[in-house]
Amino acid sequence: MSAAAATFPGEAAIWRPKVNPWAIGATVSIAAFVEVLDTSVANVALPYIAGGLGASYDDSTWVLTSYLAANAIVLPMSGWLAEIIGRKRYFMYSLAIFTVSSLLCGFAPSLPVLLFFRALQGIGGGGLQPMAQAILNDSFPPEKRGVAFALYGISAVLAPTVGPMLGGYITDSYSWRWIFFITLPPVLLALYLTYALVEDPPFLHRIKRAGIRVDYIGISMLVLGVGSLQVLLDKGQEDDWLGSHFITTLAVIATVCLVTLVIWEWFRKDPIVDVRMFRSFNFAAANLMMFMMGFMLFSTLVLIPEFLQTLMGYTAGLAGLVLSGGGVVLLVMMPITGRLTSKIQARYLIAMGWLCLAVGLFYSAHQLDLFVSFRFAMWLRITQVVGVGFLFVPITAAGYIGVPPEKGNSVSGIINFMRNIGGSIGTSVVTTLIIRRSQYHQQILVGHTTVDTPTFRSSFRALSHAIAHSGLRDTDAYNQAIARFYGLVNQQARALSYMDTFWILGAFCSLMFVLAFFLKKNDPGAGGAVAAG
């Protein structure tokens, strides 16, 4: 494909919004930030929600699952919805649904009512991220899109870090209902500013006038497949994966429906999810990398706080502060990377990002132990997110290379879907890895804590005597020594499982580093168009 063909010709090349694009960028980024924030802010409030509504903790986790499932269903079809409704109108409808449902969540009198409104909130939120990204793509000239995507990227990667800290503070200081009420002012502001500032490009008006038939079979397969997949990922570890009939049923439904969806949509003239775009290697590779970036970002976001809280006794607030250093680094790096996209080929920036991420994860695997200080734990988190700062903007830009402007809504919907699903799968995978590797290391360590091992025998005897000298009977001292050694074995086994998990994640990043060099060359000065030759 030539450079001319890859840039946005005709109306898309000369059209510019009537207002300053940075005002539009700030408007849509506010909405995207609040939506991403809402996916994580409720996590720490679940015990309070369960207590306040008279439900069990396990039942309260559906507050997260209902939102994520509805959100995941809407994301891949958001481009199709924007074509039917109009992008600006769809963005405003999504904001309105999100606002009303947030208010109703805060007033919910029971858990079933809350779950219904959370699902409605997820439907509204599903249109915000992809439409914000598509609006940015069309509002800025090609040479400034990197910085515009950086503005959006800050909201996408910073909000998950801020969410747990903000949610913990609100629930401790006020009430869990306020985690829903606090979203109202910024979303209402974004709704007003969208009405006043945002407009649809002319080529989107042409699409709307053409008319689109509703694909009921595709919608059904999407709802059943993606909904089942999201519930499976969120509840799988809790129910022992395929050991549960419920999870096994969801796995079968998800597999059958998603495979059917891909086949059905491939031959549709007007698909709700344009799977034919995956024929482009660049688009497919960009989506795979965005999936892996979400996988890495959210999995490490789980690993560090869980390690500090379960093994080192940190409070949720203190563990959240450890993550704050990484958030600050991303806040600084995103605009820098956005500017670099206009000077350096996207594939080189992406390769640098995966290399930094792999090195950071390998370093964490080597240095992590039960004696890390608060400062060093924050440093480990920073090493893990430096690479993400090089990834989000150029991967997003790479996904649009060579894509016609009228497909921009579909591109943003699929890319955001891949990142969110990557985050869900990453969280499930690392949670399962920690449990499985802990069991493995426990078996190995127990094999070295027998009476036949001289070192263990002498250490056990010394501990028993020390406990006995504190005033306990010999039998009680013996039992307490066994309990202490068992606790140490469990603690060491779990610490080793975290190290194993970081090694595995680092290996995945190394594979993505190699893949980055197979992406198409682009001309940074032309806003990411495919380079000639």
KOLMITI-265650 format. One record per residue (C-alpha): residue in three letters; x, y, z. Coordinates in nm, 4 decimals, always signed. Each point is the difference from the previous one (the first is absolute). Layout:
BEGIN
- mike xx yy zz
- ALA X Y Z
...
***
This chain:
BEGIN
- mike xx yy zz
- MET +0.0000 +0.0000 +0.0000
- SER +0.1371 +0.3431 -0.0862
- ALA +0.0341 +0.2869 +0.2391
- ALA -0.2740 +0.1873 -0.1770
- ALA -0.2382 -0.2882 +0.0318
- ALA +0.0750 -0.0479 +0.3648
- THR -0.0613 +0.3600 +0.1006
- PHE -0.3512 +0.1290 +0.0316
- PRO -0.1051 +0.1369 -0.3399
- GLY -0.2786 +0.2281 -0.1045
- GLU -0.2212 +0.1470 +0.2644
- ALA +0.1739 -0.1841 +0.2833
- ALA +0.3291 +0.1711 -0.0883
- ILE -0.1333 +0.3567 -0.0229
- TRP -0.2780 -0.0107 +0.2600
- ARG +0.0757 +0.1710 +0.3284
- PRO -0.2293 +0.0621 +0.2986
- LYS -0.1270 +0.3543 +0.0489
- VAL +0.1418 +0.0240 +0.3538
- ASN +0.3481 -0.0583 +0.1381
- PRO +0.0655 -0.3775 -0.0124
- TRP +0.1604 +0.0115 +0.3446
- ALA -0.3330 +0.1098 +0.1472
- ILE -0.1595 -0.3013 -0.1666
- GLY +0.2835 -0.2211 +0.1224
- ALA -0.0459 +0.1149 +0.3590
- THR -0.3759 -0.0556 -0.0235
- VAL +0.0103 -0.3583 -0.1224
- SER +0.2942 -0.0884 +0.2261
- ILE -0.1999 +0.1027 +0.3075
- ALA -0.2714 -0.2453 -0.0987
- ALA +0.2490 -0.2787 -0.0782
- PHE +0.1850 +0.0528 +0.3290
- VAL -0.3178 -0.0207 +0.2084
- GLU -0.1113 -0.3147 -0.1829
- VAL +0.3330 -0.1803 +0.0499
- LEU +0.0083 +0.1212 +0.3594
- ASP -0.3403 -0.1548 +0.0609
- THR +0.1277 -0.3461 -0.0947
- SER +0.2438 +0.0004 +0.2932
- VAL -0.1399 +0.2399 +0.2596
- ALA -0.2588 -0.2497 +0.1253
- ASN +0.2521 -0.2816 +0.0628
- VAL +0.0965 +0.1050 +0.3516
- ALA -0.3602 +0.0897 +0.0902
- LEU -0.1422 -0.3519 -0.0438
- PRO +0.0082 -0.0935 +0.3715
- TYR -0.1834 +0.3247 +0.0834
- ILE -0.2559 -0.0582 -0.2754
- ALA -0.0610 -0.3555 +0.1227
- GLY -0.0468 +0.1204 +0.3570
- GLY -0.2184 +0.2937 -0.0957
- LEU -0.2345 -0.2085 -0.2147
- GLY -0.0075 -0.3120 +0.2160
- ALA +0.1765 -0.2210 -0.2557
- SER +0.2989 -0.2351 +0.0143
- TYR +0.3385 +0.1098 -0.1322
- ASP -0.0155 -0.2590 -0.2814
- ASP -0.3353 +0.1398 -0.1118
- SER +0.1367 +0.3557 +0.0094
- THR +0.2721 -0.0850 -0.2553
- TRP -0.2771 -0.0051 -0.2601
- VAL +0.0085 +0.3801 +0.0328
- LEU +0.3259 -0.0153 -0.1951
- THR -0.0972 -0.2875 -0.2272
- SER -0.3298 +0.1538 -0.1147
- TYR +0.1727 +0.3249 -0.0975
- LEU +0.2926 -0.1670 -0.1766
- ALA -0.2221 -0.2427 -0.1930
- ALA -0.2322 +0.2736 -0.1294
- ASN +0.2975 +0.2218 -0.0796
- ALA +0.1800 -0.2768 -0.1905
- ILE -0.3084 -0.0747 -0.2104
- VAL -0.0416 +0.3618 -0.1124
- LEU +0.3665 +0.0734 -0.0792
- PRO +0.0424 -0.2033 -0.3213
- MET -0.3360 +0.1150 -0.1404
- SER +0.0481 +0.3674 +0.0908
- GLY +0.1254 +0.0849 -0.3496
- TRP -0.3136 -0.1499 -0.1530
- LEU -0.2223 +0.1879 +0.2457
- ALA +0.1785 +0.3255 -0.0810
- GLU -0.0668 -0.0554 -0.3701
- ILE -0.3729 -0.0512 +0.0638
- ILE -0.0549 +0.2761 +0.2566
- GLY +0.2757 +0.2447 -0.0891
- ARG +0.3214 +0.0195 +0.2007
- LYS -0.0702 +0.3193 +0.1923
- ARG -0.3561 -0.1066 +0.0779
- TYR +0.1154 -0.3471 +0.1075
- PHE +0.2686 +0.1503 +0.2224
- MET -0.2584 +0.2272 +0.1650
- TYR -0.2482 -0.2869 +0.0431
- SER +0.2757 -0.2054 +0.1651
- LEU +0.0820 +0.2886 +0.2352
- ALA -0.3675 +0.0443 +0.0862
- ILE -0.0495 -0.3725 +0.0724
- PHE +0.3178 -0.0062 +0.2063
- THR -0.1096 +0.3054 +0.2008
- VAL -0.3530 -0.1189 +0.0756
- SER +0.1096 -0.3537 +0.0861
- SER +0.2781 +0.1312 +0.2302
- LEU -0.2589 +0.2017 +0.1912
- LEU -0.2321 -0.3013 +0.0238
- CYS +0.2887 -0.2246 +0.1160
- GLY +0.0609 +0.2372 +0.2889
- PHE -0.3646 -0.0216 +0.1082
- ALA -0.0393 -0.3783 -0.0572
- PRO -0.1972 -0.1538 +0.2926
- SER +0.1102 -0.3619 -0.0619
- LEU +0.2705 -0.2004 -0.1732
- PRO -0.2153 -0.1202 -0.2962
- VAL -0.1005 +0.3600 -0.0731
- LEU +0.3628 +0.1119 +0.0241
- LEU +0.1085 -0.2754 -0.2397
- PHE -0.2622 +0.1069 -0.2552
- PHE +0.1117 +0.3635 +0.0097
- ARG +0.3688 -0.1014 -0.0103
- ALA -0.0685 -0.1956 -0.3195
- LEU -0.1768 +0.3068 -0.1396
- GLN +0.2994 +0.2091 +0.1031
- GLY +0.2269 -0.2418 -0.1842
- ILE -0.2095 +0.0378 -0.3158
- GLY +0.0394 +0.3763 +0.0165
- GLY +0.3687 -0.0183 +0.0875
- GLY +0.0737 -0.2378 -0.2875
- GLY -0.0444 +0.2761 -0.2557
- LEU +0.2162 +0.2609 +0.1721
- GLN +0.3550 -0.1320 -0.0433
- PRO -0.0131 -0.0913 -0.3709
- MET -0.1965 +0.3077 -0.1027
- ALA +0.2366 +0.2274 +0.1950
- GLN +0.2935 -0.1543 -0.1858
- ALA -0.1728 +0.0240 -0.3403
- ILE -0.0948 +0.3644 +0.0611
- LEU +0.3614 +0.0801 +0.0873
- ASN +0.1221 -0.1747 -0.3132
- ASP -0.2230 +0.2096 -0.2256
- SER +0.0304 +0.3308 +0.1869
- PHE +0.3783 +0.0314 -0.0170
- PRO +0.2213 +0.0315 -0.3093
- PRO +0.2138 -0.3090 -0.0676
- GLU +0.3224 +0.1487 +0.1380
- LYS -0.1656 +0.0727 +0.3375
- ARG -0.1913 -0.3241 +0.0483
- GLY +0.2785 -0.1535 +0.2070
- VAL -0.0304 +0.2696 +0.2654
- ALA -0.3799 -0.0264 -0.0160
- PHE +0.0132 -0.3756 +0.0582
- ALA +0.2362 +0.0695 +0.2902
- LEU -0.2691 +0.2149 +0.1597
- TYR -0.2445 -0.2874 -0.0338
- GLY +0.2630 -0.2495 +0.1104
- ILE +0.0507 +0.1818 +0.3276
- SER -0.3643 -0.0591 +0.0857
- ALA +0.0106 -0.3638 -0.1082
- VAL +0.3079 -0.1062 +0.1985
- LEU -0.0089 +0.2447 +0.2919
- ALA -0.3623 -0.0543 +0.1024
- PRO +0.0495 -0.3660 +0.1047
- THR +0.2785 +0.1159 +0.2337
- VAL -0.2027 +0.2843 +0.1505
- GLY -0.3239 -0.1999 +0.0292
- PRO +0.0835 -0.2317 +0.2930
- MET +0.1565 +0.2833 +0.2019
- LEU -0.2973 +0.2306 -0.0596
- GLY -0.2513 -0.2778 +0.0685
- GLY +0.1733 -0.0919 +0.3260
- TYR +0.0059 +0.3606 +0.1200
- ILE -0.3679 +0.0625 -0.0829
- THR -0.1292 -0.3187 +0.1621
- ASP +0.2107 +0.0553 +0.3117
- SER -0.0919 +0.3664 +0.0368
- TYR -0.3583 +0.0132 -0.1259
- SER -0.2162 -0.2753 -0.1498
- TRP +0.0356 -0.2486 -0.2843
- ARG -0.2884 +0.1762 -0.1756
- TRP +0.2252 +0.3005 -0.0615
- ILE +0.2236 -0.1988 -0.2342
- PHE -0.2894 +0.0287 -0.2456
- PHE -0.1040 +0.3558 +0.0844
- ILE +0.3491 +0.1492 -0.0539
- THR -0.0136 -0.0878 -0.3696
- LEU -0.3019 +0.2232 -0.0607
- PRO +0.1624 +0.3498 -0.0163
- PRO +0.2783 -0.0871 -0.2491
- VAL -0.2307 -0.2080 -0.2213
- LEU -0.2664 +0.2736 -0.0083
- LEU +0.2724 +0.2503 -0.0902
- ALA +0.1223 -0.2282 -0.2780
- LEU -0.3580 -0.0397 -0.1270
- TYR -0.0492 +0.3760 -0.0255
- LEU +0.3383 +0.0603 -0.1624
- THR -0.0597 -0.2805 -0.2504
- TYR -0.3267 +0.1616 -0.1043
- ALA +0.1697 +0.3381 -0.0344
- LEU +0.3335 -0.0940 -0.1586
- VAL +0.0016 -0.3392 -0.1712
- GLU -0.1199 -0.0519 -0.3590
- ASP -0.0027 -0.2910 -0.2426
- PRO +0.2238 +0.0134 -0.3105
- PRO -0.1833 +0.0091 -0.3349
- PHE +0.0958 -0.3574 -0.0975
- LEU -0.1878 -0.1315 +0.3066
- HIS -0.3149 +0.1761 -0.1182
- ARG +0.0269 -0.1892 -0.3279
- ILE +0.0146 -0.3290 +0.1853
- LYS -0.3116 +0.0799 +0.2026
- ARG -0.2006 +0.0943 -0.3083
- ALA +0.0889 -0.3294 -0.1664
- GLY -0.2009 -0.1967 +0.2560
- ILE +0.0997 -0.3248 +0.1702
- ARG -0.2006 -0.3156 +0.0588
- VAL -0.0070 -0.1431 +0.3496
- ASP +0.1949 -0.3267 +0.0307
- TYR -0.2010 -0.1792 +0.2670
- ILE +0.1973 -0.3249 -0.0257
- GLY +0.3309 +0.1839 +0.0371
- ILE -0.1278 +0.1976 +0.2978
- SER -0.1270 -0.3176 +0.1680
- MET +0.3311 -0.1818 -0.0499
- LEU +0.1922 +0.3027 +0.1274
- VAL -0.2128 +0.0405 +0.3129
- LEU +0.0094 -0.3694 +0.0908
- GLY +0.3656 -0.0544 -0.0933
- VAL +0.1612 +0.3078 +0.1512
- GLY -0.2329 +0.0029 +0.3017
- SER +0.0787 -0.3642 +0.0788
- LEU +0.3732 +0.0590 -0.0503
- GLN +0.0060 +0.2968 +0.2376
- VAL -0.1946 -0.1811 +0.2740
- LEU +0.2239 -0.3050 -0.0483
- LEU +0.3135 +0.2112 +0.0442
- ASP -0.1355 +0.1830 +0.3018
- LYS -0.1366 -0.3063 +0.1828
- GLY +0.2245 -0.2814 -0.1266
- GLN +0.2605 -0.0045 +0.2758
- GLU -0.2668 +0.0429 +0.2668
- ASP -0.1838 -0.3108 -0.1288
- ASP +0.3094 -0.2119 -0.0841
- TRP -0.0248 +0.0515 -0.3764
- LEU -0.1026 -0.3148 -0.1883
- GLY -0.0601 -0.1782 +0.3300
- SER -0.3248 +0.1976 +0.0084
- HIS -0.2948 -0.0996 -0.2192
- PHE -0.1024 +0.3666 -0.0205
- ILE +0.3432 +0.1133 -0.1264
- THR +0.0233 -0.2928 -0.2426
- THR -0.3394 +0.0933 -0.1464
- LEU +0.1112 +0.3614 -0.0420
- ALA +0.3211 -0.1151 -0.1720
- VAL -0.1973 -0.2074 -0.2515
- ILE -0.2478 +0.2818 -0.0683
- ALA +0.2798 +0.2573 -0.0403
- THR +0.2002 -0.2210 -0.2371
- VAL -0.2944 -0.0984 -0.2202
- CYS -0.1477 +0.3506 -0.0176
- LEU +0.3274 +0.1845 -0.0658
- VAL +0.1114 -0.2432 -0.2716
- THR -0.3464 +0.0244 -0.1587
- LEU +0.0151 +0.3803 +0.0277
- VAL +0.3309 +0.0213 -0.1870
- ILE -0.1199 -0.2292 -0.2801
- TRP -0.3370 +0.1748 -0.0299
- GLU +0.1416 +0.3532 +0.0037
- TRP +0.2727 -0.0862 -0.2506
- PHE -0.2605 -0.0517 -0.2742
- ARG -0.2398 +0.2798 +0.1030
- LYS -0.0139 +0.3081 -0.2222
- ASP -0.0712 +0.2267 +0.2996
- PRO +0.1451 -0.1801 +0.3081
- ILE -0.0397 +0.1320 +0.3513
- VAL +0.3659 -0.0955 +0.0584
- ASP +0.2138 +0.0360 -0.3116
- VAL +0.2216 -0.3053 +0.0507
- ARG +0.1290 +0.0314 -0.3585
- MET +0.2286 +0.2806 +0.1193
- PHE +0.2135 -0.2723 +0.1593
- ARG +0.1147 -0.0939 -0.3512
- SER +0.2417 +0.2913 +0.0412
- PHE +0.3085 -0.1306 +0.1813
- ASN +0.0659 +0.3431 +0.1503
- PHE -0.3511 +0.0253 +0.1428
- ALA +0.0081 -0.3578 +0.1325
- ALA +0.3462 +0.0475 +0.1560
- ALA -0.1003 +0.3328 +0.1565
- ASN -0.3046 -0.1636 +0.1588
- LEU +0.2068 -0.2915 +0.1285
- MET +0.2447 +0.2446 +0.1546
- MET -0.2781 +0.2090 +0.1512
- PHE -0.1436 -0.3215 +0.1447
- MET +0.3398 -0.0834 +0.1509
- MET +0.0461 +0.3541 +0.1292
- GLY -0.3324 -0.0238 +0.1849
- PHE +0.1048 -0.3466 +0.1186
- MET +0.3267 +0.1348 +0.1448
- LEU -0.1380 +0.3246 +0.1413
- PHE -0.2891 -0.1527 +0.1912
- SER +0.1807 -0.3162 +0.1097
- THR +0.2882 +0.1952 +0.1544
- LEU -0.2562 +0.2377 +0.1486
- VAL -0.1339 -0.3034 +0.1876
- LEU +0.3324 -0.1663 +0.0870
- ILE +0.1830 +0.2765 +0.1864
- PRO -0.2829 +0.1056 +0.2404
- GLU -0.0936 -0.3644 +0.0619
- PHE +0.3608 -0.0903 +0.0821
- LEU +0.0365 +0.2933 +0.2386
- GLN -0.3344 -0.0574 +0.1744
- THR +0.0014 -0.3802 +0.0330
- LEU +0.3689 -0.0585 +0.0724
- MET +0.1297 +0.3228 +0.1514
- GLY -0.3016 +0.1287 +0.1923
- TYR -0.0519 +0.3249 -0.1926
- THR -0.3374 +0.1694 +0.0232
- ALA -0.1983 +0.0592 -0.3197
- GLY +0.0805 +0.3718 +0.0179
- LEU +0.3739 -0.0559 +0.0436
- ALA +0.0082 -0.2546 -0.2824
- GLY -0.1820 +0.2539 -0.2177
- LEU +0.2683 +0.2599 +0.0751
- VAL +0.2612 -0.2404 -0.1359
- LEU -0.1845 +0.0101 -0.3325
- SER -0.0106 +0.3795 -0.0037
- GLY +0.3649 +0.0293 -0.1077
- GLY -0.0764 -0.1922 -0.3169
- GLY -0.3004 +0.2236 -0.0649
- VAL +0.2164 +0.3119 +0.0199
- VAL +0.2528 -0.1512 -0.2427
- LEU -0.2753 -0.0773 -0.2521
- LEU -0.1399 +0.3507 +0.0387
- VAL +0.3385 +0.1412 -0.0996
- MET +0.0847 -0.2532 -0.2705
- MET -0.3242 -0.0001 -0.1996
- PRO +0.0360 +0.3530 -0.1454
- ILE +0.3693 -0.0640 -0.0739
- THR -0.0816 -0.3197 -0.1883
- GLY -0.2791 +0.1824 -0.1845
- ARG +0.2529 +0.2494 -0.1340
- LEU +0.2487 -0.2726 -0.0858
- THR -0.2581 -0.1661 -0.2286
- SER +0.0403 +0.2953 -0.2395
- LYS +0.3779 -0.0563 -0.0144
- ILE +0.0626 -0.3750 +0.0402
- GLN -0.1619 -0.2982 -0.1715
- ALA -0.2748 -0.1546 +0.2103
- ARG +0.1513 -0.3488 -0.0154
- TYR +0.3246 +0.1187 +0.1592
- LEU -0.1846 +0.1697 +0.2849
- ILE -0.2113 -0.3127 +0.0477
- ALA +0.3121 -0.2202 +0.0044
- MET +0.1575 +0.2299 +0.2598
- GLY -0.3137 -0.0230 +0.2114
- TRP -0.0093 -0.3813 -0.0022
- LEU +0.3732 -0.0160 +0.0717
- CYS -0.0327 +0.2344 +0.3001
- LEU -0.3019 -0.1937 +0.1255
- ALA +0.1807 -0.3354 -0.0345
- VAL +0.3088 +0.1319 +0.1811
- GLY -0.2161 +0.1485 +0.2765
- LEU -0.1876 -0.3261 +0.0535
- PHE +0.3180 -0.2118 -0.0027
- TYR +0.1551 +0.2448 +0.2469
- SER -0.3069 -0.0292 +0.2254
- ALA +0.0183 -0.3804 -0.0156
- HIS +0.3664 +0.0100 +0.1023
- GLN -0.0220 +0.2651 +0.2723
- LEU -0.3373 -0.0688 +0.1612
- ASP +0.0155 -0.1490 +0.3494
- LEU -0.1699 +0.0214 +0.3383
- PHE +0.2327 +0.2748 +0.1215
- VAL -0.0592 +0.2688 -0.2632
- SER -0.0469 +0.3494 +0.1377
- PHE -0.2823 +0.2363 -0.0904
- ARG +0.2360 +0.2093 -0.2115
- PHE +0.1394 -0.3002 -0.1860
- ALA -0.3496 -0.1393 -0.0624
- MET -0.0920 +0.3343 -0.1573
- TRP +0.3152 -0.0187 -0.2123
- LEU -0.0960 -0.3497 -0.1196
- ARG -0.3400 +0.1324 -0.1037
- ILE +0.1639 +0.2835 -0.1931
- THR +0.2226 -0.2444 -0.1916
- GLN -0.3131 -0.1933 -0.0976
- VAL -0.1890 +0.2964 -0.1468
- VAL +0.2775 +0.1902 -0.1789
- GLY -0.0485 -0.2309 -0.2970
- VAL -0.3772 +0.0624 -0.0055
- GLY +0.0770 +0.3689 -0.0551
- PHE +0.1624 -0.0924 -0.3333
- LEU -0.2792 -0.2339 -0.1069
- PHE -0.3467 +0.1515 +0.0259
- VAL +0.0339 +0.2898 -0.2444
- PRO +0.1990 -0.1671 -0.2822
- ILE -0.2048 -0.3225 +0.0140
- THR -0.3194 +0.2040 -0.0262
- ALA +0.1458 +0.1969 -0.2915
- ALA +0.1174 -0.3213 -0.1697
- GLY -0.3546 -0.1365 +0.0101
- TYR -0.1217 +0.2861 -0.2216
- ILE +0.2762 -0.0289 -0.2612
- GLY -0.1515 -0.0619 -0.3418
- VAL -0.3585 -0.0065 +0.1317
- PRO -0.2615 +0.2136 -0.1864
- PRO -0.1339 +0.2881 +0.2123
- GLU -0.3557 -0.1355 +0.0027
- LYS +0.1315 -0.3100 +0.1814
- GLY +0.1512 +0.2060 +0.2826
- ASN -0.2910 -0.0677 +0.2377
- SER +0.0320 -0.3752 -0.0527
- VAL +0.3778 +0.0127 +0.0500
- SER -0.0312 +0.1805 +0.3335
- GLY -0.2754 -0.2337 +0.1195
- ILE +0.1962 -0.3161 -0.0747
- ILE +0.3294 +0.1346 +0.1391
- ASN -0.1652 +0.1021 +0.3269
- PHE -0.1793 -0.3340 +0.0185
- MET +0.3294 -0.1851 -0.0413
- ARG +0.1657 +0.2048 +0.2747
- ASN -0.2870 -0.0557 +0.2441
- ILE -0.0268 -0.3731 -0.0719
- GLY +0.3777 -0.0242 +0.0317
- GLY -0.0290 +0.1573 +0.3438
- SER -0.2719 -0.2445 +0.1059
- ILE +0.1905 -0.3021 -0.1270
- GLY +0.3251 +0.1274 +0.1507
- THR -0.1588 +0.0388 +0.3417
- SER -0.1472 -0.3496 -0.0152
- VAL +0.3221 -0.1589 -0.1269
- VAL +0.2315 +0.1495 +0.2613
- THR -0.2450 -0.0766 +0.2815
- THR -0.0078 -0.3634 -0.1114
- LEU +0.3775 -0.0091 -0.0493
- ILE +0.0617 +0.1225 +0.3543
- ILE -0.2177 -0.2754 +0.1455
- ARG +0.1387 -0.2783 -0.2209
- ARG +0.3659 +0.0980 +0.0418
- SER -0.0487 +0.0443 +0.3757
- GLN -0.1237 -0.3594 +0.0212
- TYR +0.2971 -0.1200 -0.2035
- HIS +0.2594 +0.1835 +0.2108
- GLN -0.1720 -0.1082 +0.3212
- GLN +0.0433 -0.3649 -0.1018
- ILE +0.3690 +0.0587 -0.0751
- LEU +0.0673 +0.1873 +0.3243
- VAL -0.1890 -0.2527 +0.2121
- GLY +0.2327 -0.2637 -0.1398
- HIS +0.2904 +0.1849 +0.1623
- THR -0.1690 +0.0410 +0.3388
- THR +0.0165 -0.3567 +0.1285
- VAL +0.1779 -0.1578 +0.2937
- ASP +0.2454 -0.1509 -0.2489
- THR +0.1287 +0.3488 -0.0858
- PRO +0.2754 +0.0997 +0.2498
- THR -0.0480 +0.3738 -0.0494
- PHE -0.3745 -0.0191 +0.0590
- ARG +0.0442 -0.2326 +0.2993
- SER +0.2413 +0.2367 +0.1752
- SER -0.2060 +0.3098 -0.0827
- PHE -0.3196 -0.1658 +0.1202
- ARG +0.1620 -0.1138 +0.3240
- ALA +0.1357 +0.3504 +0.0682
- LEU -0.3404 +0.1607 -0.0648
- SER -0.1813 -0.2524 +0.2212
- HIS +0.2404 +0.0646 +0.2862
- ALA -0.0339 +0.3765 -0.0414
- ILE -0.3798 -0.0230 +0.0147
- ALA +0.0149 -0.2358 +0.2993
- HIS +0.2219 +0.2469 +0.1886
- SER -0.2727 +0.2619 -0.0413
- GLY -0.2167 -0.2010 +0.2399
- LEU -0.1911 -0.2494 -0.2181
- ARG -0.0071 -0.3732 +0.0613
- ASP +0.2201 -0.2136 -0.2248
- THR -0.2999 -0.1380 -0.1908
- ASP -0.1435 +0.3478 -0.0640
- ALA +0.3425 +0.1317 -0.0963
- TYR +0.0415 -0.2879 -0.2470
- ASN -0.3401 +0.0663 -0.1620
- GLN +0.0637 +0.3723 -0.0204
- ALA +0.3393 -0.0599 -0.1617
- ILE -0.1664 -0.2187 -0.2643
- ALA -0.2617 +0.2696 -0.0650
- ARG +0.2681 +0.2679 -0.0379
- PHE +0.2052 -0.2070 -0.2421
- TYR -0.3103 -0.0804 -0.2015
- GLY -0.0824 +0.3709 -0.0185
- LEU +0.3540 +0.0775 -0.1177
- VAL -0.0211 -0.2705 -0.2670
- ASN -0.3299 +0.1427 -0.1293
- GLN +0.1413 +0.3513 +0.0011
- GLN +0.3150 -0.0997 -0.1875
- ALA -0.1972 -0.2102 -0.2498
- ARG -0.2296 +0.2908 -0.0776
- ALA +0.2930 +0.2406 -0.0383
- LEU +0.1658 -0.2392 -0.2453
- SER -0.3269 -0.0215 -0.1961
- TYR +0.0042 +0.3788 -0.0506
- MET +0.3566 -0.0230 -0.1282
- ASP -0.1006 -0.2765 -0.2436
- THR -0.2914 +0.2090 -0.1250
- PHE +0.2224 +0.2995 -0.0712
- TRP +0.2400 -0.2262 -0.1946
- ILE -0.2893 -0.1300 -0.2126
- LEU -0.1339 +0.3506 -0.0686
- GLY +0.3496 +0.1134 -0.0978
- ALA +0.0219 -0.2865 -0.2494
- PHE -0.3290 +0.1097 -0.1615
- CYS +0.1363 +0.3538 -0.0360
- SER +0.3141 -0.1355 -0.1673
- LEU -0.2176 -0.1640 -0.2675
- MET -0.1818 +0.3295 -0.0595
- PHE +0.3386 +0.1748 -0.0337
- VAL +0.0834 -0.2267 -0.2941
- LEU -0.3453 +0.0446 -0.1571
- ALA +0.0376 +0.3800 +0.0048
- PHE +0.2622 -0.0123 -0.2767
- PHE -0.2484 -0.1678 -0.2366
- LEU -0.2335 +0.3007 +0.0056
- LYS -0.0133 +0.2150 -0.3130
- LYS +0.2336 +0.2949 -0.0284
- ASN -0.1803 +0.3282 +0.0440
- ASP +0.0869 +0.3586 -0.0829
- PRO -0.0056 +0.1833 +0.3375
- GLY -0.0073 +0.3399 -0.1691
- ALA -0.3205 -0.0947 -0.1827
- GLY -0.1879 -0.0875 +0.3169
- GLY +0.0593 -0.3722 -0.0142
- ALA -0.0691 -0.0726 -0.3675
- VAL +0.1672 -0.3052 -0.1518
- ALA +0.3441 +0.0939 -0.1268
- ALA +0.0518 -0.0239 -0.3752
- GLY +0.2302 -0.2720 -0.1224
***
